Amino acid sequence: MKKIKTLIVPVLFLLISSVVVSQNIATPPMPAAPGGAASTPPPGLPIDGGLVILIALGMVYGVYKLIMKQKTLNV
């Protein structure tokens, strides 16, 4: 039963997250500037190379934890 829960829970999280991301959320219009012209939205934050490094480190840590778990089970 535990193996089934271990498989079902991540699959459900993936399915739910895809539904949440696919929803179209309308943003309210930006307020007009004092001069009467519509103001432009502020620039978003860039996603650059730091994200790739974090994902790689997370994968390395996950593999490390799996190896350590296998060593403790074999002892």
PDB file of N, CA, C and O in Angstrom:
ATOM      1  N   MET A   1       0.831  -1.195   0.000  1.00  0.00           N
ATOM      2  CA  MET A   1       0.000   0.000   0.000  1.00  0.00           C
ATOM      3  C   MET A   1       0.872   1.254   0.000  1.00  0.00           C
ATOM      4  O   MET A   1       0.528   2.259  -0.621  1.00  0.00           O
ATOM      5  N   LYS A   2       2.011   1.185   0.706  1.00  0.00           N
ATOM      6  CA  LYS A   2       2.886   2.349   0.777  1.00  0.00           C
ATOM      7  C   LYS A   2       3.482   2.676  -0.589  1.00  0.00           C
ATOM      8  O   LYS A   2       3.669   3.848  -0.918  1.00  0.00           O
ATOM      9  N   LYS A   3       3.785   1.637  -1.394  1.00  0.00           N
ATOM     10  CA  LYS A   3       4.345   1.875  -2.721  1.00  0.00           C
ATOM     11  C   LYS A   3       3.316   2.535  -3.633  1.00  0.00           C
ATOM     12  O   LYS A   3       3.671   3.349  -4.485  1.00  0.00           O
ATOM     13  N   ILE A   4       2.056   2.190  -3.458  1.00  0.00           N
ATOM     14  CA  ILE A   4       1.005   2.803  -4.269  1.00  0.00           C
ATOM     15  C   ILE A   4       0.883   4.286  -3.924  1.00  0.00           C
ATOM     16  O   ILE A   4       0.762   5.117  -4.824  1.00  0.00           O
ATOM     17  N   LYS A   5       0.911   4.629  -2.639  1.00  0.00           N
ATOM     18  CA  LYS A   5       0.847   6.027  -2.220  1.00  0.00           C
ATOM     19  C   LYS A   5       2.057   6.801  -2.725  1.00  0.00           C
ATOM     20  O   LYS A   5       1.948   7.960  -3.124  1.00  0.00           O
ATOM     21  N   THR A   6       3.215   6.141  -2.703  1.00  0.00           N
ATOM     22  CA  THR A   6       4.432   6.794  -3.165  1.00  0.00           C
ATOM     23  C   THR A   6       4.349   7.117  -4.657  1.00  0.00           C
ATOM     24  O   THR A   6       4.963   8.082  -5.112  1.00  0.00           O
ATOM     25  N   LEU A   7       3.609   6.335  -5.410  1.00  0.00           N
ATOM     26  CA  LEU A   7       3.462   6.575  -6.839  1.00  0.00           C
ATOM     27  C   LEU A   7       2.311   7.530  -7.143  1.00  0.00           C
ATOM     28  O   LEU A   7       2.433   8.389  -8.016  1.00  0.00           O
ATOM     29  N   ILE A   8       1.212   7.388  -6.441  1.00  0.00           N
ATOM     30  CA  ILE A   8       0.011   8.170  -6.748  1.00  0.00           C
ATOM     31  C   ILE A   8       0.170   9.642  -6.354  1.00  0.00           C
ATOM     32  O   ILE A   8      -0.244  10.519  -7.112  1.00  0.00           O
ATOM     33  N   VAL A   9       0.747   9.929  -5.213  1.00  0.00           N
ATOM     34  CA  VAL A   9       0.836  11.311  -4.726  1.00  0.00           C
ATOM     35  C   VAL A   9       1.617  12.211  -5.687  1.00  0.00           C
ATOM     36  O   VAL A   9       1.116  13.284  -6.022  1.00  0.00           O
ATOM     37  N   PRO A  10       2.816  11.835  -6.150  1.00  0.00           N
ATOM     38  CA  PRO A  10       3.503  12.726  -7.104  1.00  0.00           C
ATOM     39  C   PRO A  10       2.760  12.888  -8.425  1.00  0.00           C
ATOM     40  O   PRO A  10       2.773  13.968  -9.015  1.00  0.00           O
ATOM     41  N   VAL A  11       2.114  11.827  -8.891  1.00  0.00           N
ATOM     42  CA  VAL A  11       1.356  11.919 -10.141  1.00  0.00           C
ATOM     43  C   VAL A  11       0.196  12.898  -9.971  1.00  0.00           C
ATOM     44  O   VAL A  11      -0.069  13.693 -10.872  1.00  0.00           O
ATOM     45  N   LEU A  12      -0.488  12.856  -8.850  1.00  0.00           N
ATOM     46  CA  LEU A  12      -1.591  13.788  -8.613  1.00  0.00           C
ATOM     47  C   LEU A  12      -1.093  15.227  -8.528  1.00  0.00           C
ATOM     48  O   LEU A  12      -1.737  16.135  -9.054  1.00  0.00           O
ATOM     49  N   PHE A  13       0.042  15.445  -7.873  1.00  0.00           N
ATOM     50  CA  PHE A  13       0.598  16.797  -7.814  1.00  0.00           C
ATOM     51  C   PHE A  13       0.925  17.316  -9.204  1.00  0.00           C
ATOM     52  O   PHE A  13       0.673  18.484  -9.501  1.00  0.00           O
ATOM     53  N   LEU A  14       1.482  16.465 -10.060  1.00  0.00           N
ATOM     54  CA  LEU A  14       1.799  16.890 -11.422  1.00  0.00           C
ATOM     55  C   LEU A  14       0.535  17.218 -12.207  1.00  0.00           C
ATOM     56  O   LEU A  14       0.496  18.210 -12.934  1.00  0.00           O
ATOM     57  N   LEU A  15      -0.495  16.395 -12.066  1.00  0.00           N
ATOM     58  CA  LEU A  15      -1.733  16.649 -12.792  1.00  0.00           C
ATOM     59  C   LEU A  15      -2.418  17.926 -12.307  1.00  0.00           C
ATOM     60  O   LEU A  15      -2.919  18.709 -13.114  1.00  0.00           O
ATOM     61  N   ILE A  16      -2.441  18.136 -11.001  1.00  0.00           N
ATOM     62  CA  ILE A  16      -3.090  19.330 -10.449  1.00  0.00           C
ATOM     63  C   ILE A  16      -2.324  20.580 -10.866  1.00  0.00           C
ATOM     64  O   ILE A  16      -2.933  21.598 -11.196  1.00  0.00           O
ATOM     65  N   SER A  17      -0.995  20.514 -10.853  1.00  0.00           N
ATOM     66  CA  SER A  17      -0.221  21.702 -11.215  1.00  0.00           C
ATOM     67  C   SER A  17      -0.418  22.067 -12.676  1.00  0.00           C
ATOM     68  O   SER A  17      -0.403  23.251 -13.012  1.00  0.00           O
ATOM     69  N   SER A  18      -0.602  21.094 -13.551  1.00  0.00           N
ATOM     70  CA  SER A  18      -0.821  21.425 -14.957  1.00  0.00           C
ATOM     71  C   SER A  18      -2.173  22.096 -15.149  1.00  0.00           C
ATOM     72  O   SER A  18      -2.308  22.952 -16.024  1.00  0.00           O
ATOM     73  N   VAL A  19      -3.165  21.737 -14.367  1.00  0.00           N
ATOM     74  CA  VAL A  19      -4.473  22.373 -14.466  1.00  0.00           C
ATOM     75  C   VAL A  19      -4.398  23.806 -13.940  1.00  0.00           C
ATOM     76  O   VAL A  19      -4.987  24.713 -14.526  1.00  0.00           O
ATOM     77  N   VAL A  20      -3.686  24.010 -12.852  1.00  0.00           N
ATOM     78  CA  VAL A  20      -3.585  25.333 -12.266  1.00  0.00           C
ATOM     79  C   VAL A  20      -2.827  26.280 -13.195  1.00  0.00           C
ATOM     80  O   VAL A  20      -3.203  27.444 -13.330  1.00  0.00           O
ATOM     81  N   VAL A  21      -1.784  25.799 -13.823  1.00  0.00           N
ATOM     82  CA  VAL A  21      -0.993  26.638 -14.713  1.00  0.00           C
ATOM     83  C   VAL A  21      -1.790  26.983 -15.969  1.00  0.00           C
ATOM     84  O   VAL A  21      -1.602  28.056 -16.543  1.00  0.00           O
ATOM     85  N   SER A  22      -2.664  26.098 -16.394  1.00  0.00           N
ATOM     86  CA  SER A  22      -3.384  26.327 -17.639  1.00  0.00           C
ATOM     87  C   SER A  22      -4.543  27.311 -17.497  1.00  0.00           C
ATOM     88  O   SER A  22      -5.138  27.704 -18.500  1.00  0.00           O
ATOM     89  N   GLN A  23      -4.871  27.712 -16.284  1.00  0.00           N
ATOM     90  CA  GLN A  23      -5.954  28.662 -16.109  1.00  0.00           C
ATOM     91  C   GLN A  23      -5.513  30.051 -16.543  1.00  0.00           C
ATOM     92  O   GLN A  23      -4.396  30.477 -16.249  1.00  0.00           O
ATOM     93  N   ASN A  24      -6.394  30.752 -17.241  1.00  0.00           N
ATOM     94  CA  ASN A  24      -6.105  32.094 -17.702  1.00  0.00           C
ATOM     95  C   ASN A  24      -6.611  33.092 -16.655  1.00  0.00           C
ATOM     96  O   ASN A  24      -7.816  33.224 -16.437  1.00  0.00           O
ATOM     97  N   ILE A  25      -5.689  33.775 -16.026  1.00  0.00           N
ATOM     98  CA  ILE A  25      -6.052  34.749 -15.003  1.00  0.00           C
ATOM     99  C   ILE A  25      -5.918  36.139 -15.617  1.00  0.00           C
ATOM    100  O   ILE A  25      -4.827  36.551 -16.010  1.00  0.00           O
ATOM    101  N   ALA A  26      -7.027  36.848 -15.693  1.00  0.00           N
ATOM    102  CA  ALA A  26      -7.011  38.184 -16.282  1.00  0.00           C
ATOM    103  C   ALA A  26      -6.413  39.169 -15.284  1.00  0.00           C
ATOM    104  O   ALA A  26      -6.792  39.188 -14.112  1.00  0.00           O
ATOM    105  N   THR A  27      -5.489  39.975 -15.753  1.00  0.00           N
ATOM    106  CA  THR A  27      -4.892  40.987 -14.894  1.00  0.00           C
ATOM    107  C   THR A  27      -5.663  42.292 -15.065  1.00  0.00           C
ATOM    108  O   THR A  27      -6.086  42.625 -16.172  1.00  0.00           O
ATOM    109  N   PRO A  28      -5.841  43.015 -13.992  1.00  0.00           N
ATOM    110  CA  PRO A  28      -6.569  44.285 -14.113  1.00  0.00           C
ATOM    111  C   PRO A  28      -5.737  45.296 -14.902  1.00  0.00           C
ATOM    112  O   PRO A  28      -4.509  45.216 -14.903  1.00  0.00           O
ATOM    113  N   PRO A  29      -6.382  46.229 -15.559  1.00  0.00           N
ATOM    114  CA  PRO A  29      -5.627  47.229 -16.334  1.00  0.00           C
ATOM    115  C   PRO A  29      -4.826  48.140 -15.416  1.00  0.00           C
ATOM    116  O   PRO A  29      -5.201  48.391 -14.271  1.00  0.00           O
ATOM    117  N   MET A  30      -3.719  48.624 -15.948  1.00  0.00           N
ATOM    118  CA  MET A  30      -2.862  49.524 -15.180  1.00  0.00           C
ATOM    119  C   MET A  30      -3.559  50.885 -15.050  1.00  0.00           C
ATOM    120  O   MET A  30      -4.220  51.327 -15.989  1.00  0.00           O
ATOM    121  N   PRO A  31      -3.419  51.544 -13.913  1.00  0.00           N
ATOM    122  CA  PRO A  31      -4.041  52.864 -13.765  1.00  0.00           C
ATOM    123  C   PRO A  31      -3.360  53.885 -14.682  1.00  0.00           C
ATOM    124  O   PRO A  31      -2.182  53.756 -15.017  1.00  0.00           O
ATOM    125  N   ALA A  32      -4.115  54.878 -15.068  1.00  0.00           N
ATOM    126  CA  ALA A  32      -3.583  55.918 -15.956  1.00  0.00           C
ATOM    127  C   ALA A  32      -2.602  56.800 -15.193  1.00  0.00           C
ATOM    128  O   ALA A  32      -2.772  57.050 -14.000  1.00  0.00           O
ATOM    129  N   ALA A  33      -1.576  57.265 -15.894  1.00  0.00           N
ATOM    130  CA  ALA A  33      -0.588  58.162 -15.308  1.00  0.00           C
ATOM    131  C   ALA A  33      -1.233  59.535 -15.088  1.00  0.00           C
ATOM    132  O   ALA A  33      -2.270  59.824 -15.686  1.00  0.00           O
ATOM    133  N   PRO A  34      -0.646  60.376 -14.253  1.00  0.00           N
ATOM    134  CA  PRO A  34      -1.231  61.697 -14.003  1.00  0.00           C
ATOM    135  C   PRO A  34      -1.421  62.525 -15.271  1.00  0.00           C
ATOM    136  O   PRO A  34      -2.319  63.366 -15.321  1.00  0.00           O
ATOM    137  N   GLY A  35      -0.595  62.308 -16.297  1.00  0.00           N
ATOM    138  CA  GLY A  35      -0.714  63.071 -17.536  1.00  0.00           C
ATOM    139  C   GLY A  35      -1.848  62.573 -18.422  1.00  0.00           C
ATOM    140  O   GLY A  35      -2.147  63.199 -19.439  1.00  0.00           O
ATOM    141  N   GLY A  36      -2.476  61.482 -18.068  1.00  0.00           N
ATOM    142  CA  GLY A  36      -3.574  60.933 -18.850  1.00  0.00           C
ATOM    143  C   GLY A  36      -3.178  59.744 -19.712  1.00  0.00           C
ATOM    144  O   GLY A  36      -4.046  58.977 -20.127  1.00  0.00           O
ATOM    145  N   ALA A  37      -1.900  59.573 -19.989  1.00  0.00           N
ATOM    146  CA  ALA A  37      -1.456  58.434 -20.799  1.00  0.00           C
ATOM    147  C   ALA A  37      -1.373  57.188 -19.922  1.00  0.00           C
ATOM    148  O   ALA A  37      -1.048  57.274 -18.738  1.00  0.00           O
ATOM    149  N   ALA A  38      -1.666  56.044 -20.506  1.00  0.00           N
ATOM    150  CA  ALA A  38      -1.597  54.787 -19.753  1.00  0.00           C
ATOM    151  C   ALA A  38      -0.141  54.460 -19.442  1.00  0.00           C
ATOM    152  O   ALA A  38       0.730  54.576 -20.305  1.00  0.00           O
ATOM    153  N   SER A  39       0.111  54.056 -18.218  1.00  0.00           N
ATOM    154  CA  SER A  39       1.484  53.727 -17.831  1.00  0.00           C
ATOM    155  C   SER A  39       1.812  52.301 -18.258  1.00  0.00           C
ATOM    156  O   SER A  39       0.920  51.462 -18.386  1.00  0.00           O
ATOM    157  N   THR A  40       3.080  52.035 -18.474  1.00  0.00           N
ATOM    158  CA  THR A  40       3.511  50.695 -18.849  1.00  0.00           C
ATOM    159  C   THR A  40       3.743  49.879 -17.593  1.00  0.00           C
ATOM    160  O   THR A  40       4.124  50.435 -16.563  1.00  0.00           O
ATOM    161  N   PRO A  41       3.521  48.564 -17.653  1.00  0.00           N
ATOM    162  CA  PRO A  41       3.752  47.736 -16.473  1.00  0.00           C
ATOM    163  C   PRO A  41       5.242  47.655 -16.150  1.00  0.00           C
ATOM    164  O   PRO A  41       6.075  47.783 -17.048  1.00  0.00           O
ATOM    165  N   PRO A  42       5.582  47.446 -14.895  1.00  0.00           N
ATOM    166  CA  PRO A  42       6.997  47.341 -14.531  1.00  0.00           C
ATOM    167  C   PRO A  42       7.606  46.077 -15.141  1.00  0.00           C
ATOM    168  O   PRO A  42       6.895  45.099 -15.370  1.00  0.00           O
ATOM    169  N   PRO A  43       8.905  46.089 -15.403  1.00  0.00           N
ATOM    170  CA  PRO A  43       9.530  44.901 -15.997  1.00  0.00           C
ATOM    171  C   PRO A  43       9.567  43.748 -14.998  1.00  0.00           C
ATOM    172  O   PRO A  43       9.688  43.959 -13.792  1.00  0.00           O
ATOM    173  N   GLY A  44       9.459  42.527 -15.521  1.00  0.00           N
ATOM    174  CA  GLY A  44       9.515  41.350 -14.661  1.00  0.00           C
ATOM    175  C   GLY A  44      10.946  41.005 -14.292  1.00  0.00           C
ATOM    176  O   GLY A  44      11.892  41.517 -14.890  1.00  0.00           O
ATOM    177  N   LEU A  45      11.097  40.148 -13.318  1.00  0.00           N
ATOM    178  CA  LEU A  45      12.429  39.725 -12.909  1.00  0.00           C
ATOM    179  C   LEU A  45      12.937  38.670 -13.884  1.00  0.00           C
ATOM    180  O   LEU A  45      12.181  37.782 -14.278  1.00  0.00           O
ATOM    181  N   PRO A  46      14.201  38.753 -14.277  1.00  0.00           N
ATOM    182  CA  PRO A  46      14.727  37.771 -15.234  1.00  0.00           C
ATOM    183  C   PRO A  46      15.001  36.426 -14.560  1.00  0.00           C
ATOM    184  O   PRO A  46      15.387  36.366 -13.393  1.00  0.00           O
ATOM    185  N   ILE A  47      14.795  35.364 -15.311  1.00  0.00           N
ATOM    186  CA  ILE A  47      15.176  34.027 -14.865  1.00  0.00           C
ATOM    187  C   ILE A  47      16.372  33.653 -15.718  1.00  0.00           C
ATOM    188  O   ILE A  47      16.237  33.406 -16.916  1.00  0.00           O
ATOM    189  N   ASP A  48      17.545  33.610 -15.097  1.00  0.00           N
ATOM    190  CA  ASP A  48      18.747  33.358 -15.871  1.00  0.00           C
ATOM    191  C   ASP A  48      19.463  32.111 -15.367  1.00  0.00           C
ATOM    192  O   ASP A  48      18.826  31.217 -14.810  1.00  0.00           O
ATOM    193  N   GLY A  49      20.742  32.040 -15.551  1.00  0.00           N
ATOM    194  CA  GLY A  49      21.532  30.841 -15.284  1.00  0.00           C
ATOM    195  C   GLY A  49      21.452  30.324 -13.863  1.00  0.00           C
ATOM    196  O   GLY A  49      21.722  29.145 -13.634  1.00  0.00           O
ATOM    197  N   GLY A  50      21.098  31.147 -12.911  1.00  0.00           N
ATOM    198  CA  GLY A  50      21.021  30.688 -11.529  1.00  0.00           C
ATOM    199  C   GLY A  50      19.986  29.597 -11.325  1.00  0.00           C
ATOM    200  O   GLY A  50      20.157  28.728 -10.469  1.00  0.00           O
ATOM    201  N   LEU A  51      18.925  29.635 -12.096  1.00  0.00           N
ATOM    202  CA  LEU A  51      17.885  28.617 -11.976  1.00  0.00           C
ATOM    203  C   LEU A  51      18.399  27.257 -12.423  1.00  0.00           C
ATOM    204  O   LEU A  51      18.082  26.242 -11.803  1.00  0.00           O
ATOM    205  N   VAL A  52      19.178  27.225 -13.477  1.00  0.00           N
ATOM    206  CA  VAL A  52      19.737  25.970 -13.969  1.00  0.00           C
ATOM    207  C   VAL A  52      20.675  25.369 -12.928  1.00  0.00           C
ATOM    208  O   VAL A  52      20.675  24.156 -12.719  1.00  0.00           O
ATOM    209  N   ILE A  53      21.464  26.201 -12.282  1.00  0.00           N
ATOM    210  CA  ILE A  53      22.379  25.717 -11.245  1.00  0.00           C
ATOM    211  C   ILE A  53      21.597  25.143 -10.067  1.00  0.00           C
ATOM    212  O   ILE A  53      21.973  24.102  -9.529  1.00  0.00           O
ATOM    213  N   LEU A  54      20.523  25.800  -9.659  1.00  0.00           N
ATOM    214  CA  LEU A  54      19.713  25.291  -8.552  1.00  0.00           C
ATOM    215  C   LEU A  54      19.082  23.947  -8.893  1.00  0.00           C
ATOM    216  O   LEU A  54      19.050  23.053  -8.048  1.00  0.00           O
ATOM    217  N   ILE A  55      18.586  23.790 -10.103  1.00  0.00           N
ATOM    218  CA  ILE A  55      17.990  22.520 -10.513  1.00  0.00           C
ATOM    219  C   ILE A  55      19.051  21.424 -10.522  1.00  0.00           C
ATOM    220  O   ILE A  55      18.798  20.311 -10.060  1.00  0.00           O
ATOM    221  N   ALA A  56      20.234  21.730 -11.043  1.00  0.00           N
ATOM    222  CA  ALA A  56      21.319  20.741 -11.086  1.00  0.00           C
ATOM    223  C   ALA A  56      21.737  20.334  -9.671  1.00  0.00           C
ATOM    224  O   ALA A  56      21.942  19.150  -9.400  1.00  0.00           O
ATOM    225  N   LEU A  57      21.862  21.306  -8.777  1.00  0.00           N
ATOM    226  CA  LEU A  57      22.223  20.983  -7.391  1.00  0.00           C
ATOM    227  C   LEU A  57      21.134  20.160  -6.710  1.00  0.00           C
ATOM    228  O   LEU A  57      21.440  19.267  -5.919  1.00  0.00           O
ATOM    229  N   GLY A  58      19.889  20.443  -7.002  1.00  0.00           N
ATOM    230  CA  GLY A  58      18.800  19.650  -6.447  1.00  0.00           C
ATOM    231  C   GLY A  58      18.844  18.211  -6.922  1.00  0.00           C
ATOM    232  O   GLY A  58      18.587  17.286  -6.152  1.00  0.00           O
ATOM    233  N   MET A  59      19.171  18.025  -8.193  1.00  0.00           N
ATOM    234  CA  MET A  59      19.274  16.664  -8.722  1.00  0.00           C
ATOM    235  C   MET A  59      20.457  15.918  -8.098  1.00  0.00           C
ATOM    236  O   MET A  59      20.340  14.739  -7.767  1.00  0.00           O
ATOM    237  N   VAL A  60      21.584  16.596  -7.938  1.00  0.00           N
ATOM    238  CA  VAL A  60      22.753  15.974  -7.314  1.00  0.00           C
ATOM    239  C   VAL A  60      22.428  15.587  -5.875  1.00  0.00           C
ATOM    240  O   VAL A  60      22.791  14.498  -5.430  1.00  0.00           O
ATOM    241  N   TYR A  61      21.755  16.460  -5.155  1.00  0.00           N
ATOM    242  CA  TYR A  61      21.380  16.160  -3.768  1.00  0.00           C
ATOM    243  C   TYR A  61      20.409  14.980  -3.708  1.00  0.00           C
ATOM    244  O   TYR A  61      20.518  14.135  -2.820  1.00  0.00           O
ATOM    245  N   GLY A  62      19.466  14.917  -4.638  1.00  0.00           N
ATOM    246  CA  GLY A  62      18.529  13.799  -4.669  1.00  0.00           C
ATOM    247  C   GLY A  62      19.220  12.480  -4.928  1.00  0.00           C
ATOM    248  O   GLY A  62      18.895  11.478  -4.290  1.00  0.00           O
ATOM    249  N   VAL A  63      20.170  12.456  -5.856  1.00  0.00           N
ATOM    250  CA  VAL A  63      20.927  11.227  -6.131  1.00  0.00           C
ATOM    251  C   VAL A  63      21.751  10.837  -4.905  1.00  0.00           C
ATOM    252  O   VAL A  63      21.831   9.660  -4.555  1.00  0.00           O
ATOM    253  N   TYR A  64      22.360  11.824  -4.257  1.00  0.00           N
ATOM    254  CA  TYR A  64      23.137  11.557  -3.043  1.00  0.00           C
ATOM    255  C   TYR A  64      22.260  10.908  -1.971  1.00  0.00           C
ATOM    256  O   TYR A  64      22.657   9.922  -1.350  1.00  0.00           O
ATOM    257  N   LYS A  65      21.073  11.463  -1.762  1.00  0.00           N
ATOM    258  CA  LYS A  65      20.177  10.907  -0.742  1.00  0.00           C
ATOM    259  C   LYS A  65      19.739   9.483  -1.095  1.00  0.00           C
ATOM    260  O   LYS A  65      19.622   8.633  -0.212  1.00  0.00           O
ATOM    261  N   LEU A  66      19.496   9.218  -2.394  1.00  0.00           N
ATOM    262  CA  LEU A  66      19.127   7.865  -2.811  1.00  0.00           C
ATOM    263  C   LEU A  66      20.266   6.879  -2.572  1.00  0.00           C
ATOM    264  O   LEU A  66      20.031   5.759  -2.118  1.00  0.00           O
ATOM    265  N   ILE A  67      21.492   7.286  -2.871  1.00  0.00           N
ATOM    266  CA  ILE A  67      22.648   6.410  -2.647  1.00  0.00           C
ATOM    267  C   ILE A  67      22.817   6.132  -1.163  1.00  0.00           C
ATOM    268  O   ILE A  67      23.073   4.995  -0.768  1.00  0.00           O
ATOM    269  N   MET A  68      22.674   7.169  -0.335  1.00  0.00           N
ATOM    270  CA  MET A  68      22.814   6.978   1.115  1.00  0.00           C
ATOM    271  C   MET A  68      21.713   6.073   1.655  1.00  0.00           C
ATOM    272  O   MET A  68      21.949   5.282   2.568  1.00  0.00           O
ATOM    273  N   LYS A  69      20.522   6.186   1.101  1.00  0.00           N
ATOM    274  CA  LYS A  69      19.419   5.336   1.544  1.00  0.00           C
ATOM    275  C   LYS A  69      19.681   3.888   1.162  1.00  0.00           C
ATOM    276  O   LYS A  69      19.385   2.982   1.941  1.00  0.00           O
ATOM    277  N   GLN A  70      20.233   3.654  -0.028  1.00  0.00           N
ATOM    278  CA  GLN A  70      20.551   2.304  -0.453  1.00  0.00           C
ATOM    279  C   GLN A  70      21.639   1.694   0.431  1.00  0.00           C
ATOM    280  O   GLN A  70      21.589   0.506   0.753  1.00  0.00           O
ATOM    281  N   LYS A  71      22.623   2.508   0.823  1.00  0.00           N
ATOM    282  CA  LYS A  71      23.699   2.002   1.683  1.00  0.00           C
ATOM    283  C   LYS A  71      23.159   1.615   3.041  1.00  0.00           C
ATOM    284  O   LYS A  71      23.584   0.606   3.604  1.00  0.00           O
ATOM    285  N   THR A  72      22.226   2.399   3.588  1.00  0.00           N
ATOM    286  CA  THR A  72      21.683   2.059   4.911  1.00  0.00           C
ATOM    287  C   THR A  72      20.786   0.832   4.854  1.00  0.00           C
ATOM    288  O   THR A  72      20.689   0.094   5.834  1.00  0.00           O
ATOM    289  N   LEU A  73      20.126   0.601   3.719  1.00  0.00           N
ATOM    290  CA  LEU A  73      19.277  -0.579   3.591  1.00  0.00           C
ATOM    291  C   LEU A  73      20.109  -1.845   3.418  1.00  0.00           C
ATOM    292  O   LEU A  73      19.684  -2.917   3.850  1.00  0.00           O
ATOM    293  N   ASN A  74      21.282  -1.747   2.799  1.00  0.00           N
ATOM    294  CA  ASN A  74      22.126  -2.920   2.558  1.00  0.00           C
ATOM    295  C   ASN A  74      22.948  -3.306   3.759  1.00  0.00           C
ATOM    296  O   ASN A  74      23.476  -4.418   3.800  1.00  0.00           O
ATOM    297  N   VAL A  75      23.081  -2.432   4.745  1.00  0.00           N
ATOM    298  CA  VAL A  75      23.909  -2.739   5.921  1.00  0.00           C
ATOM    299  C   VAL A  75      23.193  -3.598   6.883  1.00  0.00           C
ATOM    300  O   VAL A  75      23.745  -3.949   7.926  1.00  0.00           O
TER     301      VAL A  75
END
